[in-house]
Amino acid sequence: MSSRTKSVLKRQRQQAINYDRNLDYKSKMKSLVKKVMSSKDKNEAETLYREAVSIIDNLTSKKILHRNTAARRKSSLTKHVNSLS
């Protein structure tokens, strides 16, 4: 007989699925952050900024990102967008 119970096996399956999903979300967020930081045009940066902040807030509400991490990322994005002229 297996040493692992049904519930443990189910949790392991769920964790694997959630891990992959969360990695995908984080990857999308990081790509958007890089786009904002590399943009030189203020109008383009502002539209990308809104999209990035929306995703960061979404990940925070899903408990994928810690709220302090989210705040730090949004702060650095805001600082960059405000520095553009």
C-alpha positions in Angstrom: 0.0 0.0 0.0 1.2 3.5 -0.8 2.6 5.5 2.1 1.0 8.7 0.8 -2.7 9.2 1.3 -5.1 10.3 -1.4 -5.3 13.8 0.0 -1.5 14.2 -0.1 -1.4 13.1 -3.7 -4.2 15.5 -4.6 -2.4 18.4 -2.9 0.8 17.6 -4.9 -1.2 17.6 -8.2 -2.8 20.9 -7.2 0.6 22.5 -6.2 2.2 21.5 -9.5 -0.7 23.1 -11.5 -0.7 26.3 -9.3 3.1 26.6 -9.5 3.0 26.6 -13.3 0.1 29.1 -13.4 1.8 31.4 -10.9 5.1 31.3 -12.9 3.2 32.3 -16.0 1.6 35.3 -14.2 4.9 36.4 -12.7 6.6 36.2 -16.1 3.9 38.3 -17.7 4.3 40.9 -14.9 8.1 41.0 -15.2 7.8 41.5 -19.0 5.5 44.4 -18.5 7.8 45.9 -15.9 10.8 45.7 -18.3 8.8 47.3 -21.1 7.9 50.2 -18.8 11.4 50.7 -17.6 12.9 50.5 -21.1 10.4 53.0 -22.7 11.6 56.5 -23.4 8.3 58.0 -24.5 6.2 59.3 -21.7 2.8 58.6 -23.3 3.8 55.0 -24.2 5.2 54.5 -20.7 2.0 55.7 -19.0 -0.2 53.3 -20.9 2.2 50.4 -20.2 2.4 51.6 -16.5 -1.3 51.4 -16.1 -1.3 47.8 -17.5 1.6 46.8 -15.3 0.1 48.2 -12.1 -3.1 46.5 -12.9 -1.4 43.1 -13.2 0.7 43.7 -10.0 -2.5 44.5 -8.0 -4.1 41.5 -9.5 -1.3 39.2 -8.4 -1.3 40.8 -4.9 -5.0 40.1 -4.5 -4.4 36.5 -5.5 -1.5 36.2 -2.9 1.0 35.4 -5.7 3.0 38.6 -4.8 3.6 39.9 -1.3 2.0 43.3 -0.8 5.3 44.9 0.1 6.9 43.5 -3.1 4.1 44.9 -5.1 4.4 48.3 -3.5 8.1 48.3 -4.2 7.7 47.4 -7.8 4.9 50.0 -8.3 7.0 52.6 -6.6 10.0 52.1 -8.9 7.7 52.1 -12.0 6.1 55.4 -10.8 9.5 56.9 -10.2 10.6 56.0 -13.7 7.5 57.3 -15.4 7.6 60.6 -13.5 11.2 61.1 -14.5 10.4 61.0 -18.2 9.7 64.3 -19.8 
